[in-house]
Amino acid sequence: MSGTLYVVATPIGNRADISARAIEVLSAVDLIAAEDTRHSRPLLKHYGVRTPLQALHEHNERQQAEALVARLKAGESIALISDAGTPLISDPGFNLVRAARAAGVTVVPVPGPSALIAALSAAGLPTDRFVFEGFLPSRPAARRERLAALAEEPRTLVFYESSHRIADSLADMRELFGAGRPAAVARELSKAFEEIQSGTLEELLDWLQADPNRRRGEFVVLVHGAPPAAEDEDEARRVLGVLLEEMPLKKAAALAARLTGQRKNRLYQLALEMTAEGASEGERP
């Protein structure tokens, strides 16, 4: 009979978050496929797990999957772990799981920590419907293109981000989602310097830039979904109507973006339409 592939969640920071079942499985299997054996070995040693380790990461997964599935079909059991959290969630493992299932091998999840779920549970943003986007592209143009495609998404948006890109990503979100859009930043979850900060995208960017230490560590960024289109436009027209009486169109659009949390480019176009409509009304006898 075939063995079993266990997909085992491990702590995202605090070692005590590992489950008793996870330790039991890791101790009982024939092999542990780990994203980085050097990273996982101290955790396993801490809990007295002496199971052999083999590296399985993004650079060798396709090549290793076939051999690991052969071992599973021969009757061995294997545990798959990542550096932290639940495997496959922005981590390696998809190719192995897919190959194992295609070969008729039983795949068993051993649930546990996930930065995505931990952040959602404590951020104070809607959790009934959300979309996980993982890591944004590293190149600025590609990142902005991805964010622009999500600007009208009504569900809560969840991203992972690194320390050296967090400020640029938040700045792009402010520009493309609107400075007033509610959001939250979760940093170093379950670790000694854990922080979960809520506010508008404008406020969060200011908070991040006020202290260099806040740009260290691993981040989850959560952004409130876009409001319904009808409410969105009604509010935008109301705010722009007031501002256009007092200031130039471009400045009015920029300030309206800060007040409403809507995109500046969209508000600029709406302001142009409103100005044209006003001119047409003035020409009527």
Residue pairs with C-beta under 8 A, 6 or more apart in sequence:
1 75
2 72
2 73
2 75
2 103
2 104
2 105
2 106
3 30
3 71
3 72
3 73
3 74
3 75
3 76
3 77
3 78
3 105
4 72
4 77
4 78
4 105
4 106
4 107
4 108
5 72
5 77
5 78
5 79
5 80
5 96
5 97
5 100
5 105
5 106
5 107
5 108
6 25
6 29
6 77
6 78
6 79
6 80
6 107
6 108
6 109
6 110
7 80
7 86
7 87
7 88
7 93
7 97
7 107
7 108
7 109
7 110
8 22
8 25
8 26
8 79
8 80
8 81
8 87
8 110
8 112
9 19
9 22
9 85
9 86
9 87
9 110
9 111
9 112
9 113
9 114
10 18
10 22
10 40
10 43
10 81
10 82
10 84
10 85
10 112
10 113
11 17
11 18
11 43
11 84
11 85
11 112
11 113
11 190
12 84
12 85
12 113
12 114
12 115
12 118
12 189
12 190
13 84
13 188
13 189
13 190
13 191
13 194
14 190
14 191
15 43
15 46
17 112
17 113
17 190
18 43
18 47
18 112
18 113
19 110
19 111
19 112
21 110
22 110
22 112
23 47
23 49
25 79
25 110
26 32
26 44
26 47
26 49
26 51
26 79
26 81
27 48
27 49
27 50
27 51
28 77
29 51
29 76
29 77
29 78
29 79
30 51
30 52
30 71
30 76
30 77
30 78
31 51
31 52
31 53
31 54
31 68
31 71
31 76
31 77
31 78
31 79
32 40
32 44
32 49
32 51
32 52
32 53
32 54
32 78
32 79
32 80
32 81
33 54
33 55
33 56
33 64
33 68
33 78
33 79
33 80
33 81
33 96
34 40
34 53
34 54
34 55
34 56
34 81
34 82
35 55
35 56
35 57
35 81
35 82
35 83
35 87
35 91
35 92
36 55
36 57
36 83
37 53
37 54
37 55
39 83
40 53
40 81
40 83
41 53
44 50
44 51
44 53
51 79
54 64
54 68
56 64
56 68
56 80
56 92
56 93
56 96
57 92
58 92
61 92
61 93
61 94
61 95
61 96
62 95
64 96
65 95
65 96
65 99
66 99
68 78
68 96
68 100
69 96
69 99
69 100
69 103
69 105
71 78
72 78
72 100
72 103
72 105
73 103
73 104
73 105
79 110
80 87
80 93
80 96
80 97
81 87
82 88
82 91
82 92
82 93
83 91
84 113
84 115
85 91
85 113
85 114
85 115
85 116
86 111
86 112
86 113
86 114
87 93
88 94
88 97
89 114
89 116
89 132
89 134
90 134
90 135
90 160
97 107
100 107
101 107
113 190
115 160
115 186
115 189
115 218
115 220
116 132
116 158
116 160
116 220
118 186
118 189
118 190
118 220
119 158
119 184
119 186
119 189
119 196
119 220
119 222
120 127
120 130
120 156
120 158
120 222
121 127
122 186
122 196
123 184
123 186
123 196
123 198
123 222
124 184
124 198
125 156
125 182
125 183
125 184
125 222
125 223
125 224
126 155
126 156
126 224
126 225
127 156
129 154
129 155
129 156
129 225
130 155
130 156
130 157
130 158
131 150
131 153
131 155
131 156
131 157
131 158
132 158
133 146
133 150
133 157
133 158
133 159
134 159
134 160
135 159
135 160
135 161
135 162
136 143
136 146
136 147
136 159
136 161
136 165
136 169
137 143
137 145
137 146
138 165
140 168
140 172
143 168
143 169
143 172
144 172
144 175
144 176
147 172
147 173
147 176
147 177
148 176
150 157
151 176
151 177
151 226
151 263
152 226
152 229
153 225
153 226
154 225
154 226
154 227
154 228
155 225
156 222
156 223
156 224
156 225
157 222
157 223
157 225
158 220
158 221
158 222
159 169
159 220
159 221
159 222
159 223
160 218
160 219
160 220
160 221
161 169
161 219
161 220
161 221
162 218
162 219
163 215
163 216
163 217
163 218
163 219
166 185
166 208
166 215
166 219
166 221
167 205
167 208
167 209
167 215
169 221
170 185
170 201
170 204
170 205
170 208
170 221
171 205
173 181
173 183
173 201
173 221
173 223
174 201
174 202
174 205
175 263
175 264
176 263
177 201
177 223
177 226
177 261
177 263
178 201
178 257
178 260
178 261
178 262
178 263
178 264
179 200
179 201
179 202
179 257
179 258
179 261
180 200
180 201
180 202
180 257
180 258
180 259
180 260
180 261
180 262
181 200
181 201
181 223
181 224
181 226
181 261
182 198
182 199
182 200
182 223
182 224
182 261
183 198
183 199
183 200
183 201
183 204
183 221
183 222
183 223
183 224
184 196
184 197
184 198
184 199
184 204
184 221
184 222
185 195
185 196
185 197
185 204
185 207
185 208
185 219
185 220
185 221
185 222
186 194
186 195
186 196
186 219
186 220
186 221
186 222
187 193
187 194
187 195
187 196
187 197
187 214
187 216
187 217
187 218
187 219
188 194
188 195
188 216
188 217
188 218
189 196
189 218
189 220
191 217
193 213
193 216
193 217
195 214
197 204
197 207
198 204
199 207
200 261
201 223
201 261
202 258
207 214
208 214
208 215
226 232
227 235
232 262
233 270
235 260
235 262
236 256
236 260
236 262
236 266
236 267
236 270
237 270
237 274
239 256
239 259
239 260
240 252
240 253
240 256
240 267
240 270
240 271
240 274
241 274
243 251
243 252
243 255
243 256
244 252
244 271
244 274
244 275
246 252
247 255
249 268
249 271
249 272
249 275
250 268
252 271
253 264
253 267
253 268
253 270
253 271
254 264
256 262
256 267
256 271
257 263
257 264
257 267
260 267
